[in-house]
Amino acid sequence: MSRDVKIVKPYLTTQQAALLFGVSLQTVQNWTKSGLLDFWKTEGGHRRISRESVTQMLSESNLLADTKAADPAADETQSTKSVKILVIEDNLDLLRLYALQIATWAFATKITTATNGMEGLLQLGSEVPDLLITDLHMPRMNGFWMLQVLRSIPKFDAMEIVVVTGLDKASISKEGVLPKGITIFPKPIPFEEIKKISESLLAKRQQIL
């Protein structure tokens, strides 16, 4: 009696990975370039993505939501041992990338997101994060105007602000004025630099305590 044996290949195509994550092909390609997904190229130049790395990233993405709300009794402890981060970015694929990458850091984080300046201000009204990461070009209220508003409100003076933008310095100067004391990084997202800033914020809090 013959049996059909289905062989599971140790890799996925870029299209298959994009379908699993629910993102565009370009986003998956960017993830491979940034090292988030292991891949190799065939002789024909096609990407083959490690199935194991895809599985790991999917599990990290799911755990991110679960672990943040898993123990409500630990909220007070978490507030002193984790970094609260608000990311404002209108590109949903980039928001997903932020969440996936930050979830791999060795220290605890609490992440909230918004897709434009107006939504970001509403989030800030309910909780002030340690670190605000924002784009500049966004619908409804852009980053230039939002940051001017924030820097006029004393309760946000201690909040660290990082701008990650596709604009160069000349374009930023031409399009608007940013308040002083804001760190500006060009895209692609410099996760290592943002991680260092987050670690510094956590270290400062622990020194105070």
Backbone as ProteinMPNN parsed JSONL, in Angstrom:
{"seq_chain_A": "MSRDVKIVKPYLTTQQAALLFGVSLQTVQNWTKSGLLDFWKTEGGHRRISRESVTQMLSESNLLADTKAADPAADETQSTKSVKILVIEDNLDLLRLYALQIATWAFATKITTATNGMEGLLQLGSEVPDLLITDLHMPRMNGFWMLQVLRSIPKFDAMEIVVVTGLDKASISKEGVLPKGITIFPKPIPFEEIKKISESLLAKRQQIL", "coords_chain_A": {"N_chain_A": [[0.848, -1.193, 0.0], [0.704, 2.047, -1.022], [1.819, 5.229, 0.157], [1.315, 8.715, 0.189], [3.819, 10.992, 0.739], [4.297, 14.027, 2.22], [6.65, 16.408, 1.823], [8.053, 18.808, 3.827], [9.482, 21.726, 2.97], [12.565, 23.333, 3.939], [12.472, 26.024, 3.623], [10.925, 29.143, 2.565], [9.316, 30.933, -0.096], [9.621, 34.423, -1.008], [7.078, 35.463, -1.482], [5.414, 33.594, -0.201], [6.197, 33.975, 2.465], [5.404, 36.623, 2.814], [2.625, 36.369, 2.67], [2.126, 34.864, 4.972], [2.884, 36.648, 7.015], [1.244, 38.74, 6.43], [2.001, 41.04, 5.063], [3.574, 43.273, 2.642], [5.452, 42.259, -0.333], [7.738, 43.803, -0.611], [8.195, 44.601, 2.009], [8.952, 42.186, 3.268], [11.295, 41.716, 1.857], [12.788, 43.884, 2.765], [13.048, 43.121, 5.435], [14.693, 40.916, 5.194], [16.999, 42.13, 4.257], [17.681, 43.68, 6.459], [18.38, 41.789, 8.254], [16.543, 40.526, 9.871], [15.271, 38.286, 8.98], [16.509, 35.123, 8.011], [18.095, 34.29, 4.989], [18.799, 33.089, 1.625], [20.101, 33.226, -1.726], [19.019, 31.882, -4.83], [20.576, 30.416, -7.743], [19.37, 31.736, -9.765], [18.824, 34.149, -8.653], [16.687, 34.402, -6.917], [15.09, 34.914, -3.772], [15.287, 32.767, -0.971], [13.785, 32.008, 1.954], [14.537, 31.212, 5.278], [12.595, 28.8, 6.842], [12.578, 28.324, 9.562], [13.414, 30.787, 10.671], [11.266, 32.374, 9.976], [9.191, 31.162, 11.42], [10.105, 31.675, 14.007], [10.015, 34.498, 14.109], [7.278, 34.928, 13.819], [6.342, 33.775, 16.17], [7.506, 35.45, 18.062], [6.192, 37.796, 17.496], [3.556, 37.155, 18.251], [3.942, 36.607, 20.954], [4.599, 39.076, 21.883], [2.257, 40.628, 22.291], [1.003, 39.0, 24.174], [2.756, 38.77, 26.436], [2.96, 41.339, 27.443], [0.571, 41.903, 28.682], [0.206, 39.881, 30.414], [0.467, 39.677, 33.198], [-1.205, 41.506, 35.215], [-0.86, 42.279, 37.872], [1.749, 42.879, 38.058], [2.184, 45.378, 37.046], [3.05, 47.745, 38.376], [5.67, 47.12, 39.136], [6.716, 46.632, 36.623], [6.686, 49.166, 35.519], [8.894, 50.4, 36.558], [10.95, 48.875, 35.676], [10.901, 48.655, 32.976], [10.949, 50.074, 29.641], [8.908, 52.55, 28.425], [7.526, 52.988, 25.312], [6.4, 54.957, 22.66], [5.413, 54.693, 19.389], [5.015, 56.518, 16.486], [3.825, 56.293, 13.366], [2.83, 56.237, 10.024], [3.014, 54.194, 8.221], [2.009, 51.008, 8.142], [3.385, 48.611, 7.858], [5.929, 49.314, 8.724], [5.364, 49.898, 11.375], [4.786, 47.35, 12.298], [7.286, 46.224, 11.956], [8.792, 47.698, 13.813], [7.625, 46.73, 16.219], [8.248, 43.979, 16.092], [11.054, 43.988, 16.085], [11.778, 45.415, 18.441], [10.759, 43.689, 20.306], [12.686, 41.751, 20.493], [14.656, 42.676, 22.119], [16.733, 42.532, 25.07], [15.835, 43.629, 27.427], [12.882, 44.715, 29.259], [10.017, 46.097, 27.605], [7.364, 48.403, 26.95], [5.13, 48.864, 24.503], [3.341, 51.207, 22.595], [1.322, 52.34, 19.851], [0.716, 54.672, 17.146], [-0.845, 56.131, 14.259], [-0.746, 58.662, 13.208], [-0.136, 62.2, 13.853], [-2.25, 63.376, 15.343], [-3.583, 61.17, 16.495], [-1.443, 60.284, 17.958], [-1.119, 62.337, 19.871], [-3.423, 61.943, 21.342], [-2.859, 59.453, 22.473], [-0.701, 60.2, 24.055], [-1.97, 61.79, 25.846], [-3.137, 60.042, 27.616], [-1.083, 58.529, 28.675], [2.293, 59.154, 29.442], [5.107, 58.394, 27.635], [8.466, 57.009, 28.035], [10.035, 57.24, 25.843], [9.543, 58.699, 22.727], [9.033, 57.861, 19.432], [8.947, 59.046, 16.225], [7.654, 59.633, 12.911], [7.824, 62.155, 10.298], [6.311, 62.919, 8.011], [3.007, 62.548, 7.888], [-0.53, 61.715, 7.818], [-3.4, 63.849, 8.627], [-2.264, 65.153, 11.119], [0.918, 66.348, 10.876], [4.354, 65.426, 11.758], [5.957, 67.668, 12.319], [4.247, 69.747, 13.274], [3.038, 68.426, 15.423], [5.218, 67.953, 17.177], [5.944, 70.553, 17.839], [3.734, 71.266, 19.314], [3.96, 69.458, 21.471], [6.376, 70.246, 22.692], [5.606, 72.578, 23.822], [4.272, 71.983, 26.065], [4.727, 71.533, 29.418], [4.644, 69.018, 30.839], [5.705, 67.141, 29.173], [8.385, 67.578, 29.03], [10.49, 65.956, 29.981], [10.412, 63.771, 28.379], [12.001, 61.685, 26.073], [12.693, 62.292, 22.679], [12.709, 60.954, 19.457], [13.218, 61.318, 16.051], [12.523, 59.582, 13.134], [13.069, 59.598, 9.853], [12.44, 59.849, 6.293], [13.306, 62.099, 5.102], [15.917, 64.35, 4.098], [18.379, 66.568, 5.649], [18.235, 69.086, 4.415], [15.671, 69.055, 3.298], [14.111, 68.826, 5.579], [14.63, 71.297, 6.831], [13.492, 72.947, 4.94], [10.791, 72.236, 4.941], [9.774, 72.559, 7.522], [10.081, 73.511, 11.04], [11.887, 72.06, 13.612], [11.7, 71.474, 17.128], [14.333, 72.185, 19.544], [16.749, 69.812, 20.867], [15.977, 67.335, 19.92], [16.545, 64.121, 18.676], [17.541, 63.135, 15.468], [17.167, 60.705, 13.016], [17.983, 59.213, 9.87], [15.931, 57.214, 7.654], [16.788, 53.853, 6.565], [15.254, 52.381, 9.556], [17.164, 52.92, 12.422], [17.765, 50.609, 14.424], [19.665, 49.722, 16.33], [20.762, 52.093, 17.35], [18.493, 53.25, 18.481], [17.963, 51.344, 20.384], [20.163, 51.7, 22.098], [19.591, 54.237, 23.128], [17.24, 53.66, 24.525], [18.202, 51.844, 26.443], [19.836, 53.566, 27.875], [17.938, 55.314, 28.98], [16.596, 53.541, 30.683], [18.664, 52.87, 32.438], [19.138, 55.349, 33.684], [16.733, 55.691, 35.103], [16.89, 53.575, 36.931], [19.058, 54.389, 38.422], [18.021, 56.593, 39.732], [16.102, 55.364, 41.31]], "CA_chain_A": [[0.0, 0.0, 0.0], [1.55, 3.242, -1.132], [1.387, 6.419, 0.9], [1.905, 9.97, -0.274], [4.575, 11.667, 1.792], [4.46, 15.451, 1.95], [7.925, 16.891, 2.344], [8.036, 20.229, 4.168], [10.769, 22.326, 2.626], [13.117, 24.157, 5.03], [12.481, 27.427, 3.222], [9.739, 29.73, 1.946], [9.573, 32.006, -1.049], [9.277, 35.743, -0.485], [5.627, 35.599, -1.554], [4.829, 32.771, 0.865], [6.466, 34.644, 3.742], [4.567, 37.825, 2.863], [1.26, 35.93, 2.967], [2.08, 34.443, 6.376], [2.971, 37.827, 7.877], [0.222, 39.716, 6.065], [2.661, 42.281, 4.651], [3.915, 43.32, 1.222], [6.693, 41.615, -0.731], [8.818, 44.742, -0.333], [8.479, 44.569, 3.45], [9.716, 40.967, 3.537], [12.633, 41.948, 1.307], [13.471, 44.784, 3.692], [13.367, 42.357, 6.639], [15.861, 40.084, 4.897], [18.168, 43.024, 4.163], [18.029, 44.17, 7.796], [18.842, 40.668, 9.063], [15.484, 39.962, 10.709], [14.976, 36.957, 8.439], [17.634, 34.468, 7.345], [17.753, 33.938, 3.602], [19.871, 32.936, 0.652], [19.615, 33.416, -3.09], [19.254, 30.796, -5.784], [21.412, 30.818, -8.88], [18.582, 32.662, -10.577], [18.67, 35.414, -7.949], [15.457, 34.431, -6.125], [15.302, 34.748, -2.332], [14.711, 31.642, -0.26], [13.806, 32.451, 3.341], [14.549, 30.112, 6.235], [11.308, 28.556, 7.492], [12.798, 28.434, 11.003], [13.447, 32.196, 11.063], [9.891, 32.866, 9.838], [8.451, 30.646, 12.571], [10.573, 32.384, 15.196], [9.5, 35.863, 14.086], [5.832, 34.876, 14.055], [6.12, 33.496, 17.584], [7.873, 36.663, 18.796], [5.121, 38.768, 17.275], [2.417, 36.755, 19.066], [4.304, 36.721, 22.363], [4.679, 40.486, 22.247], [0.975, 41.057, 22.86], [0.655, 38.176, 25.328], [3.581, 38.988, 27.61], [2.782, 42.67, 27.992], [-0.629, 41.968, 29.514], [0.05, 38.585, 31.054], [0.433, 39.749, 34.656], [-1.6, 42.85, 35.619], [-0.365, 42.578, 39.219], [3.149, 43.308, 37.967], [2.25, 46.652, 36.349], [3.848, 48.728, 39.099], [7.063, 46.705, 39.012], [7.113, 46.784, 35.232], [6.866, 50.58, 35.212], [10.224, 50.805, 36.982], [11.948, 48.004, 35.073], [10.719, 48.598, 31.527], [10.944, 51.351, 28.929], [7.648, 52.796, 27.718], [7.838, 53.55, 23.996], [5.299, 55.251, 21.746], [5.867, 54.824, 18.005], [4.018, 57.148, 15.61], [4.261, 56.017, 11.991], [1.635, 55.936, 9.237], [3.246, 52.971, 7.443], [1.686, 49.886, 9.029], [4.456, 47.618, 7.775], [7.017, 49.778, 9.586], [4.912, 49.71, 12.765], [4.967, 45.92, 12.592], [8.723, 46.006, 12.058], [9.186, 48.23, 15.125], [7.179, 45.811, 17.268], [9.002, 42.73, 15.996], [12.457, 44.195, 16.437], [11.884, 45.806, 19.852], [10.438, 42.496, 21.106], [13.88, 40.9, 20.625], [15.608, 43.283, 23.055], [16.887, 41.735, 26.287], [15.154, 44.275, 28.55], [11.428, 44.821, 29.079], [9.485, 47.3, 26.97], [5.919, 48.514, 26.77], [5.02, 49.589, 23.24], [2.059, 51.642, 22.052], [1.526, 52.881, 18.516], [-0.27, 55.569, 16.554], [-0.575, 56.247, 12.832], [-0.617, 60.072, 12.811], [0.123, 63.079, 14.974], [-3.442, 63.569, 16.168], [-3.746, 59.941, 17.279], [-0.335, 60.251, 18.897], [-1.417, 63.248, 20.972], [-4.437, 61.292, 22.178], [-2.156, 58.428, 23.257], [0.123, 60.894, 25.034], [-2.856, 62.341, 26.858], [-3.471, 59.017, 28.604], [0.147, 58.039, 29.308], [3.512, 59.762, 28.907], [6.142, 57.366, 27.502], [9.858, 57.423, 28.238], [10.609, 57.515, 24.532], [8.641, 58.877, 21.593], [9.662, 57.707, 18.114], [7.943, 59.52, 15.279], [7.947, 60.057, 11.545], [7.418, 63.543, 10.085], [5.238, 62.972, 7.023], [1.876, 61.709, 8.304], [-1.823, 62.363, 7.56], [-4.153, 64.544, 9.685], [-1.342, 66.095, 11.757], [2.266, 65.858, 10.621], [5.257, 65.406, 12.89], [6.455, 69.011, 12.632], [3.28, 70.451, 14.107], [2.847, 67.673, 16.654], [6.359, 68.163, 18.066], [5.848, 71.919, 18.347], [2.708, 71.232, 20.372], [4.493, 68.733, 22.624], [7.417, 71.013, 23.365], [4.992, 73.722, 24.5], [3.571, 71.457, 27.24], [5.773, 71.166, 30.392], [4.619, 67.631, 31.307], [6.455, 66.299, 28.238], [9.772, 68.053, 28.954], [11.451, 64.882, 30.264], [10.243, 62.692, 27.409], [12.995, 61.634, 24.994], [12.042, 62.273, 21.362], [13.536, 60.554, 18.319], [12.567, 61.392, 14.747], [13.069, 58.694, 12.095], [12.426, 60.157, 8.668], [13.044, 59.679, 4.981], [13.734, 63.416, 4.635], [17.273, 64.753, 4.445], [18.43, 67.788, 6.451], [17.778, 70.222, 3.621], [14.215, 68.957, 3.159], [13.529, 69.129, 6.886], [14.718, 72.753, 7.009], [12.586, 73.587, 3.987], [9.389, 71.923, 5.202], [9.299, 72.964, 8.839], [11.058, 73.74, 12.099], [11.785, 71.102, 14.713], [12.207, 72.001, 18.397], [15.679, 71.761, 19.918], [16.853, 68.665, 21.757], [15.378, 66.146, 19.322], [17.48, 63.318, 17.89], [17.001, 62.838, 14.135], [17.829, 59.634, 12.285], [17.407, 58.915, 8.556], [15.527, 55.835, 7.402], [16.004, 52.861, 7.31], [15.195, 52.55, 11.004], [18.421, 52.527, 13.081], [17.333, 49.947, 15.647], [20.736, 49.655, 17.314], [20.858, 53.405, 17.988], [17.297, 53.413, 19.319], [18.151, 50.434, 21.521], [21.103, 52.344, 23.019], [18.854, 55.313, 23.793], [16.315, 53.011, 25.462], [19.012, 51.318, 27.548], [20.275, 54.718, 28.665], [16.776, 55.781, 29.746], [16.358, 52.566, 31.738], [19.746, 53.002, 33.409], [18.917, 56.574, 34.438], [15.639, 55.456, 36.041], [17.362, 52.693, 37.995], [19.943, 55.185, 39.282], [17.16, 57.434, 40.557], [15.468, 54.493, 42.296]], "C_chain_A": [[0.882, 1.24, 0.0], [0.944, 4.396, -0.352], [2.079, 7.645, 0.333], [2.585, 10.654, 0.902], [4.785, 13.116, 1.389], [5.726, 15.952, 2.62], [7.822, 18.399, 2.582], [9.417, 20.808, 3.9], [11.256, 23.243, 3.749], [13.137, 25.652, 4.694], [11.126, 27.839, 2.652], [10.174, 30.72, 0.879], [9.191, 33.338, -0.394], [7.77, 35.937, -0.46], [4.941, 34.799, -0.456], [5.016, 33.42, 2.237], [5.582, 35.876, 3.9], [3.122, 37.475, 3.214], [1.117, 35.528, 4.436], [2.062, 35.644, 7.325], [1.864, 38.84, 7.608], [0.808, 41.057, 5.694], [2.997, 42.204, 3.167], [5.216, 42.565, 0.95], [7.89, 42.491, -0.395], [9.207, 44.726, 1.141], [9.311, 43.337, 3.809], [11.149, 41.121, 3.019], [13.444, 42.859, 2.217], [13.895, 44.051, 4.962], [14.571, 41.451, 6.405], [17.123, 40.943, 4.845], [18.633, 43.483, 5.532], [18.474, 43.052, 8.731], [17.789, 40.055, 9.961], [15.097, 38.563, 10.257], [16.218, 36.399, 7.755], [17.212, 34.054, 5.937], [19.022, 33.655, 2.801], [19.258, 33.121, -0.722], [19.954, 32.213, -3.956], [20.155, 31.302, -6.896], [20.687, 31.816, -9.772], [18.319, 33.99, -9.888], [17.409, 35.524, -7.098], [15.767, 34.183, -4.643], [14.601, 33.491, -1.829], [14.899, 31.919, 1.229], [13.693, 31.253, 4.282], [13.193, 29.975, 6.927], [11.443, 28.731, 9.01], [12.782, 29.897, 11.454], [12.067, 32.835, 10.944], [9.06, 32.434, 11.04], [8.823, 31.4, 13.846], [10.009, 33.802, 15.247], [8.003, 35.891, 14.352], [5.549, 34.64, 15.538], [6.47, 34.705, 18.436], [6.785, 37.712, 18.675], [3.917, 38.455, 18.144], [2.712, 36.928, 20.554], [4.332, 38.164, 22.82], [3.393, 40.947, 22.896], [0.661, 40.29, 24.133], [1.439, 38.57, 26.579], [3.365, 40.355, 28.216], [1.585, 42.728, 28.936], [-0.825, 40.704, 30.34], [-0.126, 38.671, 32.56], [0.086, 41.156, 35.106], [-1.056, 43.234, 36.981], [1.06, 43.099, 39.186], [3.3, 44.664, 37.301], [3.167, 47.65, 37.04], [5.331, 48.408, 39.002], [7.572, 46.936, 37.609], [7.419, 48.233, 34.905], [8.253, 51.072, 35.594], [11.323, 49.987, 36.306], [11.804, 47.888, 33.556], [10.733, 50.008, 30.948], [9.63, 51.475, 28.165], [7.962, 53.554, 26.427], [6.553, 53.768, 23.207], [5.891, 55.461, 20.362], [4.736, 55.408, 17.163], [4.527, 57.062, 14.18], [3.043, 55.603, 11.178], [1.796, 54.694, 8.361], [3.062, 51.764, 8.363], [2.743, 48.792, 9.001], [5.628, 48.012, 8.677], [6.634, 49.661, 11.057], [5.102, 48.265, 13.192], [6.457, 45.607, 12.778], [9.264, 46.522, 13.391], [8.856, 47.215, 16.226], [7.997, 44.52, 17.274], [10.436, 42.901, 16.477], [12.623, 44.512, 17.922], [11.603, 44.609, 20.768], [11.65, 41.596, 21.312], [14.88, 41.46, 21.636], [15.603, 42.528, 24.383], [16.19, 42.349, 27.501], [13.686, 44.493, 28.216], [11.034, 46.151, 28.445], [7.959, 47.243, 26.962], [5.704, 49.415, 25.557], [3.569, 49.951, 22.948], [2.335, 52.306, 20.713], [0.402, 53.832, 18.115], [0.124, 55.778, 15.097], [-0.541, 57.686, 12.321], [-0.462, 60.921, 14.067], [-1.063, 63.264, 15.898], [-3.676, 62.356, 17.068], [-2.645, 59.834, 18.33], [-0.577, 61.143, 20.101], [-2.463, 62.657, 21.91], [-3.803, 60.215, 23.06], [-1.343, 59.077, 24.371], [-0.715, 61.501, 26.148], [-3.19, 61.345, 27.947], [-2.245, 58.475, 29.319], [1.36, 58.667, 28.632], [4.6, 58.69, 28.821], [7.518, 57.913, 27.882], [10.46, 57.902, 26.928], [9.513, 57.622, 23.484], [9.454, 58.77, 20.317], [8.622, 58.1, 17.081], [8.508, 59.804, 13.893], [7.535, 61.523, 11.428], [6.266, 63.674, 9.103], [4.129, 62.009, 7.406], [0.579, 62.444, 8.004], [-2.392, 63.018, 8.809], [-3.301, 65.585, 10.408], [0.074, 65.571, 11.567], [3.164, 66.001, 11.853], [5.775, 66.77, 13.297], [5.521, 69.724, 13.616], [3.094, 69.757, 15.445], [3.978, 67.942, 17.65], [6.386, 69.584, 18.627], [4.837, 71.977, 19.489], [3.272, 70.59, 21.628], [5.509, 69.558, 23.395], [6.876, 72.276, 24.039], [4.275, 73.3, 25.783], [4.6, 70.922, 28.231], [5.795, 69.696, 30.787], [5.396, 66.686, 30.397], [7.931, 66.673, 28.157], [10.793, 66.93, 29.116], [11.394, 63.745, 29.249], [11.304, 62.792, 26.311], [12.263, 61.518, 23.658], [13.062, 61.93, 20.282], [12.702, 60.64, 17.059], [13.283, 60.446, 13.794], [12.345, 59.045, 10.802], [13.172, 59.835, 7.388], [13.536, 60.99, 4.405], [15.198, 63.663, 4.985], [17.234, 66.096, 5.171], [17.893, 68.996, 5.701], [16.256, 70.23, 3.499], [13.514, 69.274, 4.471], [13.517, 70.636, 7.12], [13.729, 73.487, 6.12], [11.13, 73.405, 4.384], [8.885, 72.387, 6.564], [10.435, 73.156, 9.826], [10.821, 72.733, 13.217], [12.327, 71.741, 15.999], [13.612, 71.485, 18.679], [15.623, 70.528, 20.819], [16.23, 67.396, 21.235], [16.419, 65.424, 18.472], [16.825, 62.931, 16.567], [17.844, 61.764, 13.463], [17.187, 59.495, 10.908], [16.933, 57.476, 8.491], [16.574, 55.18, 6.507], [16.182, 52.99, 8.824], [16.484, 52.049, 11.669], [18.152, 51.864, 14.441], [18.422, 49.892, 16.719], [20.885, 50.975, 18.061], [19.675, 53.646, 18.93], [17.397, 52.521, 20.555], [19.082, 51.06, 22.56], [20.424, 53.467, 23.803], [17.924, 54.734, 24.853], [17.056, 52.467, 26.676], [19.48, 52.44, 28.47], [19.145, 55.253, 29.535], [16.49, 54.848, 30.921], [17.416, 52.675, 32.84], [19.572, 54.242, 34.283], [17.816, 56.378, 35.481], [16.109, 54.603, 37.22], [18.312, 53.418, 38.942], [19.125, 56.042, 40.239], [16.531, 56.602, 41.668], [16.498, 53.948, 43.286]], "O_chain_A": [[1.693, 1.45, 0.902], [-0.274, 4.518, -0.223], [3.273, 7.619, 0.036], [1.967, 10.864, 1.945], [5.377, 13.402, 0.349], [5.848, 15.918, 3.845], [7.541, 19.166, 1.661], [10.398, 20.421, 4.535], [10.445, 23.863, 4.436], [13.752, 26.445, 5.408], [10.297, 26.998, 2.304], [11.269, 31.276, 0.944], [8.525, 33.368, 0.641], [7.238, 36.517, 0.487], [3.985, 35.278, 0.155], [4.105, 33.414, 3.066], [5.07, 36.144, 4.987], [2.47, 38.198, 3.968], [0.101, 35.821, 5.067], [1.324, 35.658, 8.309], [1.577, 39.695, 8.446], [0.209, 42.098, 5.965], [2.735, 41.193, 2.514], [5.982, 42.27, 1.868], [8.927, 41.998, 0.048], [10.384, 44.825, 1.487], [10.27, 43.44, 4.574], [12.1, 40.699, 3.677], [14.638, 42.642, 2.42], [14.967, 44.316, 5.507], [15.379, 41.242, 7.31], [18.181, 40.537, 5.325], [19.831, 43.659, 5.758], [18.894, 43.311, 9.859], [18.097, 39.153, 10.741], [14.646, 37.747, 11.062], [16.898, 37.107, 7.012], [16.116, 33.535, 5.728], [20.14, 33.936, 3.232], [18.036, 33.167, -0.865], [21.021, 31.611, -3.834], [20.455, 32.493, -6.967], [21.312, 32.635, -10.447], [17.669, 34.866, -10.457], [17.086, 36.606, -6.608], [16.603, 33.344, -4.309], [13.47, 33.195, -2.215], [16.025, 32.049, 1.708], [12.842, 30.384, 4.089], [12.702, 30.93, 7.53], [10.525, 29.229, 9.663], [12.206, 30.219, 12.493], [11.73, 33.733, 11.715], [8.318, 33.233, 11.611], [7.959, 31.723, 14.661], [9.573, 34.26, 16.303], [7.512, 36.787, 15.04], [4.628, 35.233, 16.099], [5.8, 34.966, 19.435], [6.489, 38.43, 19.631], [3.313, 39.361, 18.716], [1.844, 37.342, 21.323], [4.116, 38.454, 23.997], [3.427, 41.592, 23.944], [0.112, 40.858, 25.077], [0.862, 38.691, 27.66], [3.571, 40.52, 29.418], [1.58, 43.512, 29.884], [-1.898, 40.482, 30.9], [-0.8, 37.826, 33.148], [0.995, 41.947, 35.363], [-0.81, 44.415, 37.227], [1.535, 43.689, 40.157], [4.422, 45.079, 37.012], [3.965, 48.324, 36.388], [6.155, 49.302, 38.809], [8.704, 47.376, 37.41], [8.31, 48.511, 34.103], [8.744, 52.049, 35.028], [12.495, 50.36, 36.357], [12.513, 47.104, 32.924], [10.554, 50.995, 31.661], [9.286, 50.611, 27.359], [8.581, 54.618, 26.449], [5.72, 52.868, 23.101], [6.766, 56.307, 20.177], [3.634, 54.862, 17.129], [5.533, 57.679, 13.827], [2.299, 54.713, 11.59], [0.812, 54.195, 7.815], [3.874, 51.533, 9.259], [2.971, 48.12, 10.007], [6.244, 47.158, 9.314], [7.483, 49.359, 11.896], [5.529, 47.991, 14.313], [6.832, 44.824, 13.65], [10.093, 45.868, 14.025], [9.705, 46.887, 17.055], [8.389, 44.03, 18.333], [10.963, 42.05, 17.194], [13.495, 43.954, 18.587], [12.143, 44.526, 21.871], [11.646, 40.759, 22.215], [15.853, 40.785, 21.975], [14.586, 41.954, 24.773], [15.975, 41.663, 28.5], [13.289, 44.463, 27.051], [11.638, 47.189, 28.714], [7.358, 46.168, 26.966], [6.056, 50.594, 25.584], [2.678, 49.106, 23.042], [3.443, 52.779, 20.463], [-0.699, 53.799, 18.666], [1.291, 55.621, 14.738], [-0.33, 57.912, 11.129], [-0.63, 60.44, 15.187], [-0.897, 63.305, 17.117], [-3.937, 62.503, 18.262], [-2.874, 59.36, 19.442], [-0.277, 60.757, 21.231], [-2.398, 62.847, 23.124], [-4.151, 60.073, 24.232], [-1.298, 58.571, 25.492], [-0.23, 61.703, 27.261], [-3.494, 61.734, 29.074], [-2.35, 58.008, 30.453], [1.447, 58.708, 27.405], [4.98, 58.129, 29.849], [7.704, 59.121, 28.03], [11.271, 58.827, 26.892], [8.661, 56.741, 23.368], [10.437, 59.488, 20.131], [7.526, 57.541, 17.064], [9.674, 60.163, 13.733], [6.957, 62.076, 12.363], [5.342, 64.454, 9.333], [4.281, 60.795, 7.27], [0.573, 63.674, 7.939], [-1.92, 62.771, 9.919], [-3.585, 66.78, 10.319], [0.404, 64.482, 12.036], [2.784, 66.613, 12.851], [6.009, 67.018, 14.48], [5.954, 70.233, 14.649], [3.003, 70.413, 16.482], [3.722, 68.139, 18.838], [6.806, 69.793, 19.765], [5.055, 72.649, 20.497], [3.088, 71.11, 22.729], [5.498, 69.565, 24.626], [7.61, 72.965, 24.747], [3.735, 74.14, 26.504], [5.287, 69.948, 27.924], [6.872, 69.161, 31.049], [5.714, 65.563, 30.79], [8.656, 66.148, 27.312], [11.841, 66.943, 28.47], [12.243, 62.854, 29.266], [11.482, 63.845, 25.7], [11.323, 60.735, 23.527], [14.133, 62.532, 20.202], [11.6, 60.095, 17.002], [14.506, 60.498, 13.661], [11.143, 58.813, 10.675], [14.377, 59.58, 7.398], [14.126, 61.002, 3.325], [15.668, 63.239, 6.041], [16.168, 66.699, 5.294], [17.186, 69.829, 6.269], [15.627, 71.285, 3.587], [12.458, 69.907, 4.484], [12.508, 71.189, 7.557], [13.191, 74.527, 6.502], [10.317, 74.309, 4.192], [7.683, 72.589, 6.737], [11.606, 72.984, 9.486], [9.701, 72.574, 13.702], [13.314, 72.475, 15.952], [14.033, 70.471, 18.121], [14.603, 70.238, 21.444], [15.972, 66.469, 22.003], [17.093, 66.041, 17.648], [15.69, 62.455, 16.547], [19.064, 61.886, 13.353], [15.971, 59.642, 10.781], [17.465, 56.611, 9.187], [17.214, 55.893, 5.733], [17.125, 53.618, 9.305], [16.856, 50.888, 11.5], [18.3, 52.501, 15.484], [18.117, 50.006, 17.906], [21.109, 50.98, 19.271], [19.838, 54.175, 20.03], [16.963, 52.905, 21.641], [18.826, 50.966, 23.761], [20.659, 53.625, 25.001], [17.836, 55.266, 25.96], [16.592, 52.611, 27.807], [19.515, 52.282, 29.69], [19.364, 55.607, 30.693], [16.179, 55.304, 32.022], [17.1, 52.583, 34.026], [19.829, 54.195, 35.486], [17.944, 56.844, 36.613], [15.765, 54.879, 38.369], [18.367, 53.102, 40.131], [19.482, 56.202, 41.406], [16.428, 57.048, 42.811], [16.145, 53.193, 44.192]]}, "name": "protein", "num_of_chains": 1, "seq": "MSRDVKIVKPYLTTQQAALLFGVSLQTVQNWTKSGLLDFWKTEGGHRRISRESVTQMLSESNLLADTKAADPAADETQSTKSVKILVIEDNLDLLRLYALQIATWAFATKITTATNGMEGLLQLGSEVPDLLITDLHMPRMNGFWMLQVLRSIPKFDAMEIVVVTGLDKASISKEGVLPKGITIFPKPIPFEEIKKISESLLAKRQQIL"}
